[in-house]
Amino acid sequence: MSKHYYDPMMVSCSSENPMTMGITATLTDSVNGKLLQEAVEALRERFPYFYVRPKVEDNDIIVIPNPLPATVRNTWEPIRLASKDANYHLIAFKYQGKRLALEMTHTLSDGAGMLPYFKSLLYIYLSKKTGITFPKDGFRLPGSTIPESETGDPFAGIDTDGVEMPFYQKKPTEDFYRLYPDAGETPHVFYLKLPVDAVMKYCKENDGSPNVLITVLIEKAIRRIDPESEKNITVSIAIDHKAMLGNHDNYRMFANAYEIDFPKSREREDIMKACTITRGKLMLQAQPENSAWYIKTRKMGFEKMKAMPLQMKMEMLPKAAGMKRWTASVSYANSRSFGPLDPYIKELYLLAETSSIDIMSEVACINHSFFLALGQTFSNRRFLDAFLIELKEAGIPFDVMGDEEYHLCGFQYEDLL
């Protein structure tokens, strides 16, 4: 079994539920693949925990160092993480024209852990590409010390074992609204750009925040598509348990989501009221004691799984992780600035699997713009068009920057040592 409860839970990954996340950037100049490969390998020293491969050991799948180079592909076509195609790595890189992307298994890290790595990757790449010596403040670069807070127990010093059950825990909504794909449809993603000033002004006037506003607009768009449905629309808002309990540095995956439900009976015309109710429901759930309780229950689950046969874990956990739980999701990772690299970045998007939802919304912020990726389990524009109407009615300008079939790297165990 893995040594610690906070180690990557690799038994949650499968070919049916890859649990992949990614980040993609559009630069101001075409990507040089050779320099990108050099930058990827240069970071091995500073981020050794991302250069790993899976291995079967003691009734579990753990990660061990992987000396093979991480793959850097001049194509947007996906490959399978943990397979020979990826040199057995749990991360993979690709580029095409001015775009480049990093994809990794979500069990290895979360957005808060991936962003510092990606910032450092761009720092080294752009330093090589431009010949400019950029200021190093805010970047994790080779030669710098790796602090214990980044790689050790994210909750060291916190008495999570003594935590009692929180006062409030929302019961999940089981029969929630679904957006089913038509026959022959494939997942699709749309990329939007919104001005920060307009979004924040609207949030201030309507008692919201970016993630709350996007949550409300998504719900309104879905009701616009199907106003006759009586089912609750459920939207999950991502939170980071590490940040909730004071550790913003650790790379390990402790992201989770809190559910906001929207019953048909709720007054929808007053968006300020909708934002206020949504923000209140989020604050009620997003409390330090709730995060501490989550950590306690995770530790308890870790102990129970020690005796479970590996094959049972590999069959049960991916299935549970891939269950549909919400209509849509919203995640807003803190990416306000890449410092001196900002002028070289035109667009920045975060991505995640749509396994447990029908509509995936990931928000990134850079260069005074919010970049919104809307991933969906179907290819038609019915949701996007309704969402754009909601933006127009809210007076929020937008640009649709592009769209494409939604194919993150898959996952397939091969040659487990």
C-alpha positions as a Markdown table, in Angstrom:
| # | Residue | x | y | z |
|---|---|---|---|---|
| 1 | Met | 0.0 | 0.0 | 0.0 |
| 2 | Ser | 1.1 | 3.6 | -0.5 |
| 3 | Lys | 3.1 | 4.8 | 2.5 |
| 4 | His | 0.9 | 7.9 | 3.2 |
| 5 | Tyr | -2.7 | 8.8 | 2.8 |
| 6 | Tyr | -1.7 | 11.8 | 0.8 |
| 7 | Asp | 0.2 | 9.9 | -1.9 |
| 8 | Pro | -1.4 | 9.7 | -5.4 |
| 9 | Met | -4.3 | 7.3 | -5.5 |
| 10 | Met | -3.3 | 5.7 | -8.8 |
| 11 | Val | -5.9 | 2.9 | -8.4 |
| 12 | Ser | -8.5 | 5.6 | -9.3 |
| 13 | Cys | -7.3 | 5.8 | -12.9 |
| 14 | Ser | -8.4 | 3.6 | -15.7 |
| 15 | Ser | -8.8 | 3.6 | -19.4 |
| 16 | Glu | -12.6 | 4.2 | -18.9 |
| 17 | Asn | -12.0 | 7.0 | -16.4 |
| 18 | Pro | -8.6 | 8.6 | -17.2 |
| 19 | Met | -9.0 | 11.5 | -14.7 |
| 20 | Thr | -6.8 | 13.8 | -16.9 |
| 21 | Met | -6.5 | 17.5 | -16.5 |
| 22 | Gly | -4.5 | 20.0 | -18.6 |
| 23 | Ile | -3.4 | 23.5 | -19.3 |
| 24 | Thr | -2.9 | 25.1 | -22.7 |
| 25 | Ala | -1.4 | 28.4 | -23.7 |
| 26 | Thr | -1.3 | 30.3 | -27.0 |
| 27 | Leu | 1.9 | 32.3 | -27.3 |
| 28 | Thr | 2.8 | 35.3 | -29.4 |
| 29 | Asp | 5.2 | 33.3 | -31.5 |
| 30 | Ser | 5.3 | 29.7 | -32.9 |
| 31 | Val | 6.5 | 27.1 | -30.5 |
| 32 | Asn | 10.0 | 25.6 | -31.0 |
| 33 | Gly | 9.7 | 21.9 | -30.1 |
| 34 | Lys | 13.4 | 21.4 | -29.5 |
| 35 | Leu | 13.5 | 24.2 | -26.9 |
| 36 | Leu | 10.3 | 23.0 | -25.3 |
| 37 | Gln | 11.8 | 19.5 | -24.9 |
| 38 | Glu | 14.9 | 21.0 | -23.3 |
| 39 | Ala | 12.7 | 23.1 | -20.9 |
| 40 | Val | 10.7 | 20.0 | -19.9 |
| 41 | Glu | 13.8 | 18.0 | -19.1 |
| 42 | Ala | 15.4 | 21.0 | -17.3 |
| 43 | Leu | 12.6 | 21.0 | -14.8 |
| 44 | Arg | 13.1 | 17.4 | -13.8 |
| 45 | Glu | 15.5 | 18.5 | -11.0 |
| 46 | Arg | 13.1 | 21.0 | -9.5 |
| 47 | Phe | 9.8 | 19.0 | -9.9 |
| 48 | Pro | 10.9 | 15.4 | -9.5 |
| 49 | Tyr | 7.4 | 14.4 | -8.3 |
| 50 | Phe | 6.0 | 15.0 | -11.8 |
| 51 | Tyr | 8.6 | 12.7 | -13.5 |
| 52 | Val | 7.3 | 9.4 | -12.3 |
| 53 | Arg | 5.7 | 6.2 | -13.5 |
| 54 | Pro | 3.2 | 3.7 | -11.9 |
| 55 | Lys | 4.4 | 0.5 | -10.3 |
| 56 | Val | 2.6 | -2.4 | -8.6 |
| 57 | Glu | 3.9 | -2.8 | -5.0 |
| 58 | Asp | 2.3 | -4.4 | -1.9 |
| 59 | Asn | -1.2 | -4.7 | -3.1 |
| 60 | Asp | -1.3 | -1.1 | -4.6 |
| 61 | Ile | -0.1 | 1.0 | -7.5 |
| 62 | Ile | 2.5 | 3.6 | -6.4 |
| 63 | Val | 4.6 | 6.0 | -8.3 |
| 64 | Ile | 8.4 | 5.7 | -8.8 |
| 65 | Pro | 11.0 | 7.9 | -10.6 |
| 66 | Asn | 10.9 | 7.6 | -14.3 |
| 67 | Pro | 14.3 | 8.3 | -16.0 |
| 68 | Leu | 12.8 | 8.2 | -19.5 |
| 69 | Pro | 12.2 | 11.6 | -21.2 |
| 70 | Ala | 8.7 | 13.0 | -21.0 |
| 71 | Thr | 7.1 | 13.1 | -24.5 |
| 72 | Val | 6.8 | 16.4 | -26.4 |
| 73 | Arg | 4.7 | 15.9 | -29.5 |
| 74 | Asn | 4.1 | 18.2 | -32.5 |
| 75 | Thr | 0.5 | 17.3 | -32.8 |
| 76 | Trp | -2.8 | 17.9 | -30.9 |
| 77 | Glu | -3.8 | 14.3 | -31.1 |
| 78 | Pro | -4.0 | 12.6 | -27.7 |
| 79 | Ile | -2.0 | 9.7 | -26.4 |
| 80 | Arg | -2.4 | 7.5 | -23.3 |
| 81 | Leu | -0.6 | 8.4 | -20.1 |
| 82 | Ala | 1.2 | 5.6 | -18.3 |
| 83 | Ser | 1.6 | 3.8 | -21.6 |
| 84 | Lys | 4.6 | 3.2 | -23.8 |
| 85 | Asp | 3.4 | 6.1 | -26.1 |
| 86 | Ala | 4.0 | 8.4 | -23.1 |
| 87 | Asn | 7.3 | 6.7 | -22.0 |
| 88 | Tyr | 5.1 | 5.5 | -19.1 |
| 89 | His | 4.9 | 9.0 | -17.7 |
| 90 | Leu | 1.9 | 10.5 | -16.0 |
| 91 | Ile | 2.5 | 13.8 | -17.8 |
| 92 | Ala | 2.7 | 14.6 | -21.5 |
| 93 | Phe | 3.3 | 17.7 | -23.6 |
| 94 | Lys | 2.2 | 18.7 | -27.1 |
| 95 | Tyr | 2.4 | 21.8 | -29.3 |
| 96 | Gln | 1.1 | 23.0 | -32.7 |
| 97 | Gly | 1.7 | 26.4 | -34.2 |
| 98 | Lys | 1.6 | 28.9 | -31.3 |
| 99 | Arg | -0.2 | 26.6 | -28.9 |
| 100 | Leu | 1.4 | 24.3 | -26.3 |
| 101 | Ala | -0.2 | 22.1 | -23.6 |
| 102 | Leu | 0.6 | 20.1 | -20.6 |
| 103 | Glu | -1.6 | 17.2 | -19.6 |
| 104 | Met | -1.4 | 15.0 | -16.5 |
| 105 | Thr | -3.4 | 12.6 | -14.4 |
| 106 | His | -5.4 | 14.5 | -11.9 |
| 107 | Thr | -4.5 | 11.9 | -9.2 |
| 108 | Leu | -1.0 | 13.2 | -9.3 |
| 109 | Ser | -1.8 | 16.9 | -8.7 |
| 110 | Asp | -4.5 | 19.6 | -9.1 |
| 111 | Gly | -4.6 | 23.0 | -10.7 |
| 112 | Ala | -2.9 | 24.6 | -7.8 |
| 113 | Gly | 0.0 | 22.2 | -8.2 |
| 114 | Met | 0.1 | 22.3 | -12.0 |
| 115 | Leu | 0.2 | 26.0 | -12.4 |
| 116 | Pro | 3.6 | 26.7 | -10.7 |
| 117 | Tyr | 5.1 | 23.9 | -12.8 |
| 118 | Phe | 3.7 | 25.4 | -16.0 |
| 119 | Lys | 4.8 | 28.9 | -15.1 |
| 120 | Ser | 8.4 | 27.6 | -14.6 |
| 121 | Leu | 8.2 | 25.6 | -17.8 |
| 122 | Leu | 7.3 | 28.8 | -19.7 |
| 123 | Tyr | 10.0 | 30.7 | -17.9 |
| 124 | Ile | 12.7 | 28.3 | -19.1 |
| 125 | Tyr | 11.3 | 28.0 | -22.6 |
| 126 | Leu | 10.8 | 31.7 | -23.2 |
| 127 | Ser | 14.3 | 32.4 | -21.7 |
| 128 | Lys | 15.7 | 30.1 | -24.3 |
| 129 | Lys | 13.5 | 31.4 | -27.1 |
| 130 | Thr | 14.0 | 35.1 | -26.5 |
| 131 | Gly | 17.5 | 35.2 | -24.9 |
| 132 | Ile | 16.1 | 37.4 | -22.2 |
| 133 | Thr | 17.0 | 37.0 | -18.6 |
| 134 | Phe | 13.7 | 37.4 | -16.8 |
| 135 | Pro | 13.4 | 38.2 | -13.1 |
| 136 | Lys | 13.2 | 35.0 | -11.1 |
| 137 | Asp | 10.9 | 36.0 | -8.3 |
| 138 | Gly | 7.7 | 33.9 | -8.2 |
| 139 | Phe | 9.1 | 31.0 | -10.2 |
| 140 | Arg | 10.3 | 27.6 | -9.0 |
| 141 | Leu | 13.5 | 27.0 | -11.0 |
| 142 | Pro | 16.3 | 24.4 | -11.1 |
| 143 | Gly | 18.8 | 25.0 | -8.3 |
| 144 | Ser | 16.2 | 26.4 | -5.8 |
| 145 | Thr | 15.3 | 24.6 | -2.6 |
| 146 | Ile | 12.2 | 22.3 | -2.6 |
| 147 | Pro | 10.5 | 23.1 | 0.7 |
| 148 | Glu | 8.9 | 20.4 | 2.8 |
| 149 | Ser | 5.6 | 22.3 | 2.6 |
| 150 | Glu | 5.6 | 21.5 | -1.2 |
| 151 | Thr | 6.2 | 17.8 | -1.0 |
| 152 | Gly | 5.4 | 16.5 | 2.5 |
| 153 | Asp | 2.1 | 16.0 | 4.3 |
| 154 | Pro | 0.0 | 19.0 | 3.2 |
| 155 | Phe | -1.7 | 19.0 | 6.6 |
| 156 | Ala | 1.2 | 18.5 | 8.9 |
| 157 | Gly | 0.6 | 20.2 | 12.3 |
| 158 | Ile | -3.2 | 20.1 | 11.8 |
| 159 | Asp | -5.1 | 17.9 | 14.2 |
| 160 | Thr | -7.5 | 16.5 | 11.6 |
| 161 | Asp | -7.9 | 13.2 | 13.6 |
| 162 | Gly | -9.6 | 15.1 | 16.5 |
| 163 | Val | -12.1 | 16.9 | 14.2 |
| 164 | Glu | -15.8 | 16.1 | 14.7 |
| 165 | Met | -18.4 | 16.0 | 12.0 |
| 166 | Pro | -19.3 | 19.5 | 10.7 |
| 167 | Phe | -22.5 | 21.1 | 11.6 |
| 168 | Tyr | -23.7 | 21.2 | 8.0 |
| 169 | Gln | -23.1 | 18.8 | 5.2 |
| 170 | Lys | -25.2 | 19.0 | 2.1 |
| 171 | Lys | -26.8 | 15.8 | 0.9 |
| 172 | Pro | -26.2 | 15.2 | -2.8 |
| 173 | Thr | -29.0 | 15.7 | -5.2 |
| 174 | Glu | -29.5 | 12.4 | -6.9 |
| 175 | Asp | -32.1 | 13.0 | -9.7 |
| 176 | Phe | -30.5 | 16.1 | -11.2 |
| 177 | Tyr | -30.9 | 17.6 | -14.7 |
| 178 | Arg | -28.8 | 15.9 | -17.5 |
| 179 | Leu | -27.8 | 17.1 | -20.9 |
| 180 | Tyr | -27.5 | 14.0 | -23.0 |
| 181 | Pro | -25.6 | 13.9 | -26.3 |
| 182 | Asp | -27.5 | 13.0 | -29.4 |
| 183 | Ala | -26.5 | 9.9 | -31.4 |
| 184 | Gly | -23.0 | 10.2 | -32.9 |
| 185 | Glu | -22.0 | 13.3 | -30.9 |
| 186 | Thr | -18.6 | 13.6 | -29.4 |
| 187 | Pro | -17.3 | 15.8 | -26.6 |
| 188 | His | -16.5 | 19.3 | -27.5 |
| 189 | Val | -14.8 | 22.4 | -25.9 |
| 190 | Phe | -15.4 | 26.1 | -26.6 |
| 191 | Tyr | -12.9 | 28.8 | -25.6 |
| 192 | Leu | -14.1 | 32.2 | -24.5 |
| 193 | Lys | -12.4 | 35.4 | -23.4 |
| 194 | Leu | -14.0 | 37.9 | -21.0 |
| 195 | Pro | -12.6 | 41.3 | -19.9 |
| 196 | Val | -11.7 | 41.2 | -16.2 |
| 197 | Asp | -13.0 | 44.8 | -15.5 |
| 198 | Ala | -16.5 | 44.0 | -16.9 |
| 199 | Val | -16.8 | 40.7 | -15.0 |
| 200 | Met | -15.6 | 42.2 | -11.7 |
| 201 | Lys | -17.8 | 45.2 | -12.0 |
| 202 | Tyr | -20.8 | 42.9 | -12.6 |
| 203 | Cys | -19.8 | 40.8 | -9.6 |
| 204 | Lys | -19.5 | 43.8 | -7.3 |
| 205 | Glu | -22.9 | 45.1 | -8.4 |
| 206 | Asn | -24.6 | 41.8 | -8.0 |
| 207 | Asp | -23.0 | 40.4 | -4.8 |
| 208 | Gly | -21.0 | 37.7 | -6.6 |
| 209 | Ser | -17.6 | 36.5 | -7.5 |
| 210 | Pro | -16.2 | 35.0 | -10.7 |
| 211 | Asn | -17.0 | 31.4 | -9.8 |
| 212 | Val | -20.4 | 32.3 | -8.4 |
| 213 | Leu | -21.3 | 34.4 | -11.4 |
| 214 | Ile | -20.3 | 31.7 | -13.9 |
| 215 | Thr | -22.3 | 29.2 | -11.8 |
| 216 | Val | -25.5 | 31.3 | -12.0 |
| 217 | Leu | -25.1 | 32.0 | -15.7 |
| 218 | Ile | -24.6 | 28.3 | -16.4 |
| 219 | Glu | -27.8 | 27.5 | -14.6 |
| 220 | Lys | -29.7 | 30.3 | -16.4 |
| 221 | Ala | -28.4 | 29.0 | -19.7 |
| 222 | Ile | -29.6 | 25.5 | -19.0 |
| 223 | Arg | -33.0 | 26.7 | -17.9 |
| 224 | Arg | -33.2 | 28.7 | -21.2 |
| 225 | Ile | -32.5 | 25.5 | -23.1 |
| 226 | Asp | -35.2 | 23.5 | -21.3 |
| 227 | Pro | -37.6 | 25.8 | -19.3 |
| 228 | Glu | -40.2 | 23.1 | -18.8 |
| 229 | Ser | -38.0 | 20.7 | -16.8 |
| 230 | Glu | -38.9 | 20.4 | -13.1 |
| 231 | Lys | -35.5 | 18.8 | -12.2 |
| 232 | Asn | -32.9 | 20.5 | -10.0 |
| 233 | Ile | -29.9 | 21.8 | -11.9 |
| 234 | Thr | -26.8 | 21.0 | -9.8 |
| 235 | Val | -23.5 | 22.8 | -10.3 |
| 236 | Ser | -20.3 | 21.9 | -8.4 |
| 237 | Ile | -17.8 | 24.7 | -7.4 |
| 238 | Ala | -14.3 | 23.5 | -7.0 |
| 239 | Ile | -12.4 | 24.2 | -3.8 |
| 240 | Asp | -8.9 | 23.3 | -2.6 |
| 241 | His | -8.7 | 21.7 | 0.8 |
| 242 | Lys | -5.0 | 22.6 | 1.1 |
| 243 | Ala | -5.7 | 26.3 | 0.7 |
| 244 | Met | -8.7 | 26.1 | 3.0 |
| 245 | Leu | -6.4 | 24.8 | 5.8 |
| 246 | Gly | -3.5 | 27.2 | 5.1 |
| 247 | Asn | -1.2 | 25.3 | 2.7 |
| 248 | His | -1.0 | 26.9 | -0.7 |
| 249 | Asp | 2.2 | 25.3 | -1.8 |
| 250 | Asn | 1.8 | 21.6 | -1.8 |
| 251 | Tyr | 1.5 | 19.9 | -5.2 |
| 252 | Arg | -0.7 | 16.9 | -4.0 |
| 253 | Met | -4.2 | 16.5 | -5.2 |
| 254 | Phe | -6.7 | 17.6 | -2.5 |
| 255 | Ala | -9.2 | 19.5 | -4.7 |
| 256 | Asn | -12.8 | 18.8 | -4.1 |
| 257 | Ala | -16.2 | 20.3 | -5.0 |
| 258 | Tyr | -19.2 | 21.6 | -3.2 |
| 259 | Glu | -22.6 | 21.2 | -4.8 |
| 260 | Ile | -25.0 | 24.1 | -5.4 |
| 261 | Asp | -28.5 | 23.1 | -6.4 |
| 262 | Phe | -31.0 | 25.3 | -8.3 |
| 263 | Pro | -34.6 | 24.1 | -8.0 |
| 264 | Lys | -37.1 | 25.1 | -10.6 |
| 265 | Ser | -39.1 | 27.1 | -8.1 |
| 266 | Arg | -36.3 | 29.6 | -7.3 |
| 267 | Glu | -36.8 | 33.1 | -8.6 |
| 268 | Arg | -34.5 | 33.5 | -11.6 |
| 269 | Glu | -35.1 | 37.0 | -12.9 |
| 270 | Asp | -33.2 | 38.7 | -10.1 |
| 271 | Ile | -29.5 | 37.8 | -10.7 |
| 272 | Met | -28.4 | 39.6 | -7.6 |
| 273 | Lys | -30.6 | 37.3 | -5.5 |
| 274 | Ala | -29.4 | 34.3 | -7.3 |
| 275 | Cys | -25.7 | 35.3 | -6.7 |
| 276 | Thr | -26.4 | 36.0 | -3.0 |
| 277 | Ile | -28.1 | 32.6 | -2.5 |
| 278 | Thr | -25.3 | 30.8 | -4.4 |
| 279 | Arg | -22.5 | 32.6 | -2.5 |
| 280 | Gly | -24.2 | 31.8 | 0.8 |
| 281 | Lys | -24.6 | 28.1 | -0.1 |
| 282 | Leu | -21.0 | 28.0 | -1.1 |
| 283 | Met | -19.8 | 29.7 | 2.1 |
| 284 | Leu | -21.9 | 27.4 | 4.2 |
| 285 | Gln | -20.0 | 24.4 | 2.8 |
| 286 | Ala | -16.5 | 25.9 | 2.2 |
| 287 | Gln | -15.5 | 26.1 | 5.9 |
| 288 | Pro | -12.1 | 24.9 | 7.4 |
| 289 | Glu | -13.9 | 22.4 | 9.6 |
| 290 | Asn | -15.5 | 20.8 | 6.5 |
| 291 | Ser | -12.0 | 20.5 | 4.9 |
| 292 | Ala | -10.6 | 19.0 | 8.1 |
| 293 | Trp | -13.4 | 16.5 | 8.2 |
| 294 | Tyr | -12.7 | 15.5 | 4.6 |
| 295 | Ile | -9.1 | 14.9 | 5.4 |
| 296 | Lys | -10.1 | 12.8 | 8.5 |
| 297 | Thr | -12.4 | 10.6 | 6.4 |
| 298 | Arg | -9.8 | 10.3 | 3.7 |
| 299 | Lys | -7.3 | 9.0 | 6.2 |
| 300 | Met | -10.0 | 6.5 | 7.5 |
| 301 | Gly | -10.7 | 5.3 | 3.9 |
| 302 | Phe | -7.0 | 4.9 | 3.3 |
| 303 | Glu | -6.7 | 2.5 | 6.3 |
| 304 | Lys | -9.7 | 0.5 | 5.1 |
| 305 | Met | -8.3 | 0.1 | 1.6 |
| 306 | Lys | -5.1 | -1.4 | 2.8 |
| 307 | Ala | -6.7 | -4.9 | 3.1 |
| 308 | Met | -8.7 | -4.6 | -0.1 |
| 309 | Pro | -7.4 | -6.7 | -3.0 |
| 310 | Leu | -5.7 | -4.7 | -5.8 |
| 311 | Gln | -8.0 | -5.9 | -8.5 |
| 312 | Met | -11.1 | -4.9 | -6.5 |
| 313 | Lys | -9.7 | -1.4 | -5.9 |
| 314 | Met | -8.9 | -1.1 | -9.6 |
| 315 | Glu | -12.5 | -2.1 | -10.5 |
| 316 | Met | -14.4 | -0.2 | -7.8 |
| 317 | Leu | -12.6 | 3.2 | -7.4 |
| 318 | Pro | -12.5 | 4.3 | -11.1 |
| 319 | Lys | -16.2 | 3.4 | -11.4 |
| 320 | Ala | -17.0 | 5.5 | -8.3 |
| 321 | Ala | -14.8 | 8.4 | -9.5 |
| 322 | Gly | -16.5 | 8.4 | -13.0 |
| 323 | Met | -20.1 | 8.5 | -11.7 |
| 324 | Lys | -22.2 | 11.4 | -12.9 |
| 325 | Arg | -22.7 | 13.6 | -9.9 |
| 326 | Trp | -23.7 | 17.1 | -11.2 |
| 327 | Thr | -25.1 | 18.8 | -14.2 |
| 328 | Ala | -22.1 | 21.2 | -14.5 |
| 329 | Ser | -19.0 | 22.2 | -12.7 |
| 330 | Val | -17.0 | 25.5 | -12.2 |
| 331 | Ser | -13.4 | 25.7 | -11.3 |
| 332 | Tyr | -11.4 | 28.9 | -10.9 |
| 333 | Ala | -7.7 | 28.4 | -10.3 |
| 334 | Asn | -5.7 | 31.4 | -9.1 |
| 335 | Ser | -3.6 | 32.3 | -12.1 |
| 336 | Arg | -3.7 | 36.1 | -12.1 |
| 337 | Ser | -0.2 | 36.7 | -13.6 |
| 338 | Phe | 2.8 | 35.0 | -15.0 |
| 339 | Gly | 4.8 | 38.1 | -14.1 |
| 340 | Pro | 7.4 | 39.1 | -16.8 |
| 341 | Leu | 6.0 | 36.3 | -19.1 |
| 342 | Asp | 2.6 | 37.9 | -19.5 |
| 343 | Pro | 3.4 | 39.8 | -22.7 |
| 344 | Tyr | 4.3 | 36.5 | -24.4 |
| 345 | Ile | 1.0 | 34.8 | -23.6 |
| 346 | Lys | -2.1 | 35.5 | -25.6 |
| 347 | Glu | -4.5 | 32.9 | -24.2 |
| 348 | Leu | -4.5 | 30.5 | -21.2 |
| 349 | Tyr | -7.0 | 27.7 | -20.5 |
| 350 | Leu | -7.3 | 25.0 | -17.9 |
| 351 | Leu | -9.1 | 21.8 | -18.8 |
| 352 | Ala | -10.5 | 18.7 | -17.0 |
| 353 | Glu | -12.4 | 15.6 | -17.8 |
| 354 | Thr | -16.1 | 15.7 | -18.0 |
| 355 | Ser | -16.5 | 12.3 | -16.5 |
| 356 | Ser | -18.7 | 13.3 | -13.5 |
| 357 | Ile | -20.6 | 16.2 | -15.2 |
| 358 | Asp | -22.1 | 17.2 | -18.5 |
| 359 | Ile | -20.7 | 20.8 | -18.7 |
| 360 | Met | -17.2 | 21.5 | -17.5 |
| 361 | Ser | -16.3 | 25.2 | -16.9 |
| 362 | Glu | -12.6 | 26.1 | -16.1 |
| 363 | Val | -11.6 | 29.7 | -15.5 |
| 364 | Ala | -8.1 | 31.1 | -15.8 |
| 365 | Cys | -7.1 | 34.8 | -15.5 |
| 366 | Ile | -4.1 | 36.5 | -17.2 |
| 367 | Asn | -3.5 | 39.8 | -19.0 |
| 368 | His | -6.6 | 41.5 | -17.7 |
| 369 | Ser | -8.8 | 38.8 | -19.2 |
| 370 | Phe | -10.7 | 35.7 | -17.9 |
| 371 | Phe | -10.2 | 32.8 | -20.2 |
| 372 | Leu | -13.1 | 30.3 | -19.9 |
| 373 | Ala | -13.0 | 26.8 | -21.3 |
| 374 | Leu | -16.5 | 25.2 | -21.7 |
| 375 | Gly | -16.1 | 21.5 | -22.2 |
| 376 | Gln | -19.2 | 19.4 | -22.8 |
| 377 | Thr | -20.1 | 15.8 | -23.4 |
| 378 | Phe | -21.8 | 16.7 | -26.8 |
| 379 | Ser | -20.8 | 18.6 | -29.9 |
| 380 | Asn | -23.8 | 20.8 | -30.7 |
| 381 | Arg | -23.9 | 24.5 | -29.7 |
| 382 | Arg | -27.2 | 24.5 | -27.8 |
| 383 | Phe | -25.6 | 25.2 | -24.5 |
| 384 | Leu | -23.0 | 27.6 | -25.8 |
| 385 | Asp | -25.6 | 29.7 | -27.6 |
| 386 | Ala | -27.8 | 30.0 | -24.5 |
| 387 | Phe | -24.8 | 30.9 | -22.4 |
| 388 | Leu | -23.7 | 33.6 | -24.8 |
| 389 | Ile | -27.3 | 35.1 | -24.5 |
| 390 | Glu | -26.9 | 35.2 | -20.7 |
| 391 | Leu | -23.6 | 37.0 | -21.1 |
| 392 | Lys | -25.2 | 39.5 | -23.5 |
| 393 | Glu | -28.1 | 40.2 | -21.2 |
| 394 | Ala | -25.7 | 40.7 | -18.3 |
| 395 | Gly | -23.8 | 43.2 | -20.4 |
| 396 | Ile | -20.6 | 41.3 | -20.2 |
| 397 | Pro | -18.5 | 41.5 | -23.5 |
| 398 | Phe | -17.0 | 38.3 | -24.8 |
| 399 | Asp | -15.0 | 36.8 | -27.7 |
| 400 | Val | -15.4 | 33.2 | -28.8 |
| 401 | Met | -11.7 | 32.4 | -29.4 |
| 402 | Gly | -12.2 | 28.9 | -30.9 |
| 403 | Asp | -13.6 | 25.4 | -30.4 |
| 404 | Glu | -12.5 | 21.8 | -31.1 |
| 405 | Glu | -13.2 | 18.2 | -30.3 |
| 406 | Tyr | -12.4 | 17.6 | -26.7 |
| 407 | His | -9.8 | 15.0 | -26.3 |
| 408 | Leu | -7.4 | 15.1 | -23.4 |
| 409 | Cys | -4.8 | 12.3 | -23.0 |
| 410 | Gly | -6.3 | 8.9 | -22.2 |
| 411 | Phe | -4.9 | 6.5 | -19.7 |
| 412 | Gln | -3.8 | 2.9 | -19.9 |
| 413 | Tyr | -1.5 | 0.9 | -17.6 |
| 414 | Glu | 1.3 | -0.9 | -19.5 |
| 415 | Asp | 4.3 | -2.8 | -18.3 |
| 416 | Leu | 3.7 | -2.2 | -14.6 |
| 417 | Leu | 7.0 | -3.1 | -12.9 |
